[in-house]
């Protein structure tokens, strides 16, 4: 079941993000990048409650028996800020279901022509299977390596 993550589920969701990042994404990062991501998660934990209230960010969890096994977060409705799925549940369609949930929420909004993401090198193939294409070359900021990608809507 997919539902918005509330304040009570925030720690569990961000712990999942950190665990998946550490195992699959961090291998491509320098120590600076790993620290930048850890700092980002700490800030997100502190900020997320107010960001969710204002609608600037939204966070959904894919729940199985009260356990969050996948998450997706958006910023400004049309940018994926985070999408992570527990390794035990990779390749089971959870990322697609999370994305479909987000897209259903913006379906019909004529002002939104595309969904964007800054993908880690590890997740590029996942996003390509979800219909995203690279819009630029690999970039790095504060040690965070990413590839800008977009998916046309409508």
C-alpha positions in Angstrom: 0.0 0.0 0.0 1.2 3.5 -0.9 0.5 6.4 1.4 2.0 9.7 2.4 4.6 9.4 5.1 3.7 11.3 8.2 5.9 12.6 10.9 5.8 9.3 12.7 7.1 7.4 9.7 9.8 9.9 8.7 12.7 8.3 10.6 11.8 4.8 9.2 11.7 6.2 5.6 15.0 8.1 5.9 16.7 5.1 7.5 15.6 3.0 4.5 17.1 5.7 2.2 20.3 5.8 4.1 20.7 2.0 4.1 20.0 1.6 0.3 22.3 4.6 -0.4 25.1 3.1 1.6 24.9 -0.3 -0.1 24.2 0.7 -3.7 24.9 4.4 -4.4 27.8 5.3 -2.1 30.2 3.0 -3.9 30.4 5.7 -6.7 30.9 8.6 -4.3 34.0 10.1 -2.7 34.1 10.6 1.1 32.9 14.2 0.5 29.9 12.9 -1.4 29.0 10.4 1.3 29.3 13.1 3.9 27.2 15.5 1.8 24.4 12.9 1.4 24.5 12.1 5.2 24.3 15.8 5.9 21.4 16.2 3.5 19.5 13.4 5.2 20.0 15.0 8.6 18.7 18.3 7.3 15.8 16.6 5.6 14.8 14.9 8.9 14.7 18.3 10.6 13.0 20.2 7.7 10.7 17.5 6.2 7.8 18.1 8.6 7.5 21.7 7.7 8.2 21.1 4.0 5.4 18.5 3.9 3.0 20.9 5.6 3.6 23.6 3.0 3.4 21.1 0.1 6.9 22.1 -1.1 7.9 18.5 -0.6 5.9 15.3 -0.5 7.0 11.9 0.7 5.3 8.6 0.0 6.1 5.2 1.4 5.3 1.8 0.0 4.2 -0.1 3.0 4.2 -3.8 3.6 2.9 -5.0 7.0 3.6 -1.5 8.6 7.2 -1.6 7.2 8.3 1.0 4.6 10.0 -0.9 1.8 10.2 1.9 -0.7 10.0 5.7 -0.7 9.6 8.5 -3.2 9.9 12.2 -2.4 9.1 15.1 -4.7 10.1 18.8 -4.7 7.9 21.4 -6.4 5.6 18.6 -7.5 7.5 17.6 -10.6 11.1 16.8 -9.4 12.0 13.5 -7.8 14.2 14.3 -4.8 14.5 10.7 -3.5 13.4 7.3 -4.7 14.8 4.2 -2.9 13.6 0.6 -2.6 14.8 -1.9 0.0 17.2 -4.4 -1.7 15.0 -7.3 -0.8 12.3 -5.8 -3.0 14.3 -4.7 -6.0 12.8 -5.6 -9.5 9.3 -6.2 -8.1 7.7 -3.0 -9.6 7.7 -1.0 -6.4 9.6 2.0 -7.9 7.1 2.0 -10.9 4.2 1.9 -8.5 5.6 4.8 -6.4 6.2 6.8 -9.6 2.8 6.1 -10.9 1.3 7.3 -7.6 3.2 10.6 -8.0 2.1 10.9 -11.6 -1.5 10.2 -10.8 -1.4 13.2 -8.4 -0.2 15.6 -11.1 -2.2 14.1 -14.0 -4.2 16.8 -15.7 -2.0 19.7 -14.5 -1.4 21.4 -17.8 1.5 23.4 -16.4 3.6 20.4 -15.8 5.1 19.0 -19.0 7.8 16.8 -17.5 9.1 15.1 -14.4 12.8 15.5 -13.6 15.3 13.7 -11.5 19.0 13.9 -10.8 19.8 10.2 -10.9 22.7 8.5 -9.2 24.9 6.5 -11.7 23.5 3.3 -10.0 19.8 4.3 -10.7 20.1 5.5 -14.4 18.9 2.1 -15.7 16.0 2.1 -13.3 14.9 5.5 -14.4 15.3 4.6 -18.1 13.0 1.6 -17.6 10.5 4.1 -16.1 10.6 6.3 -19.2 13.2 8.9 -18.3 16.0 10.0 -20.6 19.3 11.7 -19.9 19.1 15.4 -20.5 22.8 16.2 -19.7 26.1 14.6 -18.9 27.1 13.3 -15.5 27.7 16.2 -13.0 29.0 16.6 -9.5 28.2 19.0 -6.7 29.6 18.8 -3.2 30.8 15.2 -4.1 27.3 14.2 -5.1 27.4 12.6 -8.6 24.3 12.7 -10.6 22.9 12.5 -14.2 20.0 14.9 -15.0 17.1 13.1 -16.5 13.5 13.9 -17.5 10.3 12.1 -18.4 7.8 13.8 -20.7 4.2 13.9 -19.4 1.0 14.1 -21.3 
